[in-house]
Amino acid sequence: MKLRQKILLLAVAPLAVAMLGIALAVRYQATALARHERALVEAAYLQSKEMELRHYVELAQSAIAPMIESGRNDAATRQAAMEALARLDYGPDGYFFLYDLQGRNLMHPRQPELVGQDLWLLRDPQGALTIQQLITAAKGGGGAVRYLWKKPSSRQLAPKLGYVVAVPAWNWMLGTGIYLDDVEQTLRQLDARAETDIRETMAWIGVIAGISILLVAASGLALNVSEHREADAKLHQLARRVVQSQEEERARLSRELHDGISQLLVSVKLVLEAAANRIRLAPTEGASVAPVLGMALNRLDSVFNEVRRVARNLRPALLDDLGLFAALQHLAREMQAGSSLTIDVTQSGPPRELADEQATALFRIAQEALTNVERHAHASRVDVMLEFGETATRLTVRDNGTGFDVARMQLDPRRGIGLRNLRERMAALDGRFDLYSSPAGTWLTASLPARQADARPARLPISDISQS
């Protein structure tokens, strides 16, 4: 997986996890709120119905109160009271019922078949003793009881809320009730509506999460495209710079070959032709030819020296023969010979032989840095320090020039290509490149990690060889 894809995944994954956590928290809170709302609605509804049933029972009590207060307890008076209660109803399923306190049914307007039956041991499908619960509540001063009973309009068992009171003078239990199946249906509708709202909320959260992830992905894609374009632009700049550098190097070699070696060879050719003419015109005067041949030999020596100089500029032989420090010393001497710079090259730490690519990279960095100092820094002194540490080999180039704006140089795609090349050269070798510049001067540091193969002793510089 590429780095950009990993970064995009690191951006999207926490967002997705956060949205999932929010969705779960919202669903949990919404479900808890719906349950709480359902309980409140049910409690409020039952409380209002209980109050309503109590008023109905009080109304029935007031209807038979004159008969009870008359003091008569005969069958005719009781029958009249029962008929009066039977005539009281409120809707198809609203009626009053009578039991004695031993569980025998005395009056039931909707189920006359129960009249006269002993229902003390009657149990509902859940095993509860229905009539005993009602009688217990009546004896306790009256109250509401929830139980299951057959609904007259549907002939089906349904949950019912009953309210009963005792009539001690006649050993009666008077009660009425309402069926709760409508309430259960209303509560189920409330639950369904709450579940629908929760699903809609989850859908909205999912839509928002999807849009957010798409926005993050689109932003990452736009950033990726922008970085690709910038990288392509830098690559094109680098390619042009490489081609330009190659052409400049070829032009320099062409000039050096034409202005130096070619002219010297032409001069040698002319001298040899002059010597050949003398010998042809005066074969016996060989002594006069000797100085001309000596001049030709001297000029051939100059040709050889010029060839060596060009070869050293391409790749110094000292770097391969005597090591990096000697090559840096030779580079400093050549730079000082053609400029007003004072270049001091020092070494610290126990020296070791570097890998070819490491030595070449550090040498090229020093060469580029000294060339930049000579051209742009307006400096008078440069210190080049080569440090062999336990974990790294560090090259430092410090000058006392005027400095420059490093950040601006790096942001400008048309400038700073040399510095970017140095950074990329070090990055390719797992090294580190640091650059600091101020009006007091510029400080450049290139560091490469030490390798196991670097533990061999370094080649001695020229001065040490001559002393030994």
ZIVENDA-V723237 format. One record per residue. N is the residue number from 1. SS is DSSP state (H for helix, E for strand, - for the rest). Layout:
n->N ss->SS
n->N ss->SS
//
This chain:
n->1 ss->-
n->2 ss->-
n->3 ss->H
n->4 ss->H
n->5 ss->H
n->6 ss->H
n->7 ss->H
n->8 ss->H
n->9 ss->H
n->10 ss->H
n->11 ss->H
n->12 ss->H
n->13 ss->H
n->14 ss->H
n->15 ss->H
n->16 ss->H
n->17 ss->H
n->18 ss->H
n->19 ss->H
n->20 ss->H
n->21 ss->H
n->22 ss->H
n->23 ss->H
n->24 ss->H
n->25 ss->H
n->26 ss->H
n->27 ss->H
n->28 ss->H
n->29 ss->H
n->30 ss->H
n->31 ss->H
n->32 ss->H
n->33 ss->H
n->34 ss->H
n->35 ss->H
n->36 ss->H
n->37 ss->H
n->38 ss->H
n->39 ss->H
n->40 ss->H
n->41 ss->H
n->42 ss->H
n->43 ss->H
n->44 ss->H
n->45 ss->H
n->46 ss->H
n->47 ss->H
n->48 ss->H
n->49 ss->H
n->50 ss->H
n->51 ss->H
n->52 ss->H
n->53 ss->H
n->54 ss->H
n->55 ss->H
n->56 ss->H
n->57 ss->H
n->58 ss->H
n->59 ss->H
n->60 ss->H
n->61 ss->H
n->62 ss->H
n->63 ss->H
n->64 ss->H
n->65 ss->H
n->66 ss->H
n->67 ss->H
n->68 ss->H
n->69 ss->H
n->70 ss->-
n->71 ss->-
n->72 ss->-
n->73 ss->-
n->74 ss->-
n->75 ss->H
n->76 ss->H
n->77 ss->H
n->78 ss->H
n->79 ss->H
n->80 ss->H
n->81 ss->H
n->82 ss->H
n->83 ss->H
n->84 ss->H
n->85 ss->H
n->86 ss->H
n->87 ss->H
n->88 ss->-
n->89 ss->E
n->90 ss->-
n->91 ss->-
n->92 ss->-
n->93 ss->-
n->94 ss->-
n->95 ss->E
n->96 ss->E
n->97 ss->E
n->98 ss->E
n->99 ss->E
n->100 ss->E
n->101 ss->-
n->102 ss->-
n->103 ss->-
n->104 ss->E
n->105 ss->E
n->106 ss->E
n->107 ss->E
n->108 ss->E
n->109 ss->-
n->110 ss->-
n->111 ss->-
n->112 ss->H
n->113 ss->H
n->114 ss->H
n->115 ss->-
n->116 ss->-
n->117 ss->-
n->118 ss->E
n->119 ss->-
n->120 ss->-
n->121 ss->-
n->122 ss->-
n->123 ss->E
n->124 ss->-
n->125 ss->-
n->126 ss->-
n->127 ss->-
n->128 ss->-
n->129 ss->E
n->130 ss->H
n->131 ss->H
n->132 ss->H
n->133 ss->H
n->134 ss->H
n->135 ss->H
n->136 ss->H
n->137 ss->H
n->138 ss->H
n->139 ss->H
n->140 ss->-
n->141 ss->-
n->142 ss->-
n->143 ss->E
n->144 ss->E
n->145 ss->E
n->146 ss->E
n->147 ss->E
n->148 ss->E
n->149 ss->E
n->150 ss->E
n->151 ss->E
n->152 ss->-
n->153 ss->-
n->154 ss->-
n->155 ss->-
n->156 ss->E
n->157 ss->E
n->158 ss->E
n->159 ss->E
n->160 ss->E
n->161 ss->E
n->162 ss->E
n->163 ss->E
n->164 ss->E
n->165 ss->E
n->166 ss->E
n->167 ss->E
n->168 ss->-
n->169 ss->-
n->170 ss->-
n->171 ss->-
n->172 ss->E
n->173 ss->E
n->174 ss->E
n->175 ss->E
n->176 ss->E
n->177 ss->E
n->178 ss->E
n->179 ss->E
n->180 ss->-
n->181 ss->H
n->182 ss->H
n->183 ss->H
n->184 ss->H
n->185 ss->H
n->186 ss->H
n->187 ss->H
n->188 ss->H
n->189 ss->H
n->190 ss->H
n->191 ss->H
n->192 ss->H
n->193 ss->H
n->194 ss->H
n->195 ss->H
n->196 ss->H
n->197 ss->H
n->198 ss->H
n->199 ss->H
n->200 ss->H
n->201 ss->H
n->202 ss->H
n->203 ss->H
n->204 ss->H
n->205 ss->H
n->206 ss->H
n->207 ss->H
n->208 ss->H
n->209 ss->H
n->210 ss->H
n->211 ss->H
n->212 ss->H
n->213 ss->H
n->214 ss->H
n->215 ss->H
n->216 ss->H
n->217 ss->H
n->218 ss->H
n->219 ss->H
n->220 ss->H
n->221 ss->H
n->222 ss->H
n->223 ss->H
n->224 ss->H
n->225 ss->H
n->226 ss->H
n->227 ss->H
n->228 ss->H
n->229 ss->H
n->230 ss->H
n->231 ss->H
n->232 ss->H
n->233 ss->H
n->234 ss->H
n->235 ss->H
n->236 ss->H
n->237 ss->H
n->238 ss->H
n->239 ss->H
n->240 ss->H
n->241 ss->H
n->242 ss->H
n->243 ss->H
n->244 ss->H
n->245 ss->H
n->246 ss->H
n->247 ss->H
n->248 ss->H
n->249 ss->H
n->250 ss->H
n->251 ss->H
n->252 ss->H
n->253 ss->H
n->254 ss->H
n->255 ss->H
n->256 ss->H
n->257 ss->H
n->258 ss->H
n->259 ss->H
n->260 ss->H
n->261 ss->H
n->262 ss->H
n->263 ss->H
n->264 ss->H
n->265 ss->H
n->266 ss->H
n->267 ss->H
n->268 ss->H
n->269 ss->H
n->270 ss->H
n->271 ss->H
n->272 ss->H
n->273 ss->H
n->274 ss->H
n->275 ss->H
n->276 ss->H
n->277 ss->H
n->278 ss->H
n->279 ss->H
n->280 ss->H
n->281 ss->H
n->282 ss->-
n->283 ss->-
n->284 ss->-
n->285 ss->-
n->286 ss->-
n->287 ss->H
n->288 ss->H
n->289 ss->H
n->290 ss->H
n->291 ss->H
n->292 ss->H
n->293 ss->H
n->294 ss->H
n->295 ss->H
n->296 ss->H
n->297 ss->H
n->298 ss->H
n->299 ss->H
n->300 ss->H
n->301 ss->H
n->302 ss->H
n->303 ss->H
n->304 ss->H
n->305 ss->H
n->306 ss->H
n->307 ss->H
n->308 ss->H
n->309 ss->H
n->310 ss->H
n->311 ss->H
n->312 ss->H
n->313 ss->H
n->314 ss->H
n->315 ss->-
n->316 ss->-
n->317 ss->H
n->318 ss->H
n->319 ss->H
n->320 ss->H
n->321 ss->H
n->322 ss->-
n->323 ss->-
n->324 ss->H
n->325 ss->H
n->326 ss->H
n->327 ss->H
n->328 ss->H
n->329 ss->H
n->330 ss->H
n->331 ss->H
n->332 ss->H
n->333 ss->H
n->334 ss->H
n->335 ss->H
n->336 ss->H
n->337 ss->H
n->338 ss->-
n->339 ss->-
n->340 ss->-
n->341 ss->-
n->342 ss->E
n->343 ss->E
n->344 ss->E
n->345 ss->E
n->346 ss->E
n->347 ss->E
n->348 ss->E
n->349 ss->-
n->350 ss->-
n->351 ss->-
n->352 ss->E
n->353 ss->-
n->354 ss->-
n->355 ss->-
n->356 ss->H
n->357 ss->H
n->358 ss->H
n->359 ss->H
n->360 ss->H
n->361 ss->H
n->362 ss->H
n->363 ss->H
n->364 ss->H
n->365 ss->H
n->366 ss->H
n->367 ss->H
n->368 ss->H
n->369 ss->H
n->370 ss->H
n->371 ss->H
n->372 ss->H
n->373 ss->H
n->374 ss->H
n->375 ss->H
n->376 ss->H
n->377 ss->H
n->378 ss->-
n->379 ss->-
n->380 ss->-
n->381 ss->E
n->382 ss->E
n->383 ss->E
n->384 ss->E
n->385 ss->E
n->386 ss->E
n->387 ss->E
n->388 ss->E
n->389 ss->-
n->390 ss->-
n->391 ss->-
n->392 ss->E
n->393 ss->E
n->394 ss->E
n->395 ss->E
n->396 ss->E
n->397 ss->E
n->398 ss->E
n->399 ss->E
n->400 ss->-
n->401 ss->-
n->402 ss->-
n->403 ss->-
n->404 ss->-
n->405 ss->-
n->406 ss->H
n->407 ss->H
n->408 ss->H
n->409 ss->H
n->410 ss->H
n->411 ss->H
n->412 ss->-
n->413 ss->-
n->414 ss->-
n->415 ss->-
n->416 ss->-
n->417 ss->H
n->418 ss->H
n->419 ss->H
n->420 ss->H
n->421 ss->H
n->422 ss->H
n->423 ss->H
n->424 ss->H
n->425 ss->H
n->426 ss->H
n->427 ss->H
n->428 ss->H
n->429 ss->-
n->430 ss->-
n->431 ss->-
n->432 ss->E
n->433 ss->E
n->434 ss->E
n->435 ss->E
n->436 ss->E
n->437 ss->E
n->438 ss->E
n->439 ss->-
n->440 ss->-
n->441 ss->E
n->442 ss->E
n->443 ss->E
n->444 ss->E
n->445 ss->E
n->446 ss->E
n->447 ss->E
n->448 ss->E
n->449 ss->E
n->450 ss->-
n->451 ss->-
n->452 ss->H
n->453 ss->H
n->454 ss->H
n->455 ss->H
n->456 ss->-
n->457 ss->E
n->458 ss->-
n->459 ss->-
n->460 ss->-
n->461 ss->-
n->462 ss->H
n->463 ss->H
n->464 ss->H
n->465 ss->H
n->466 ss->H
n->467 ss->H
n->468 ss->-
//
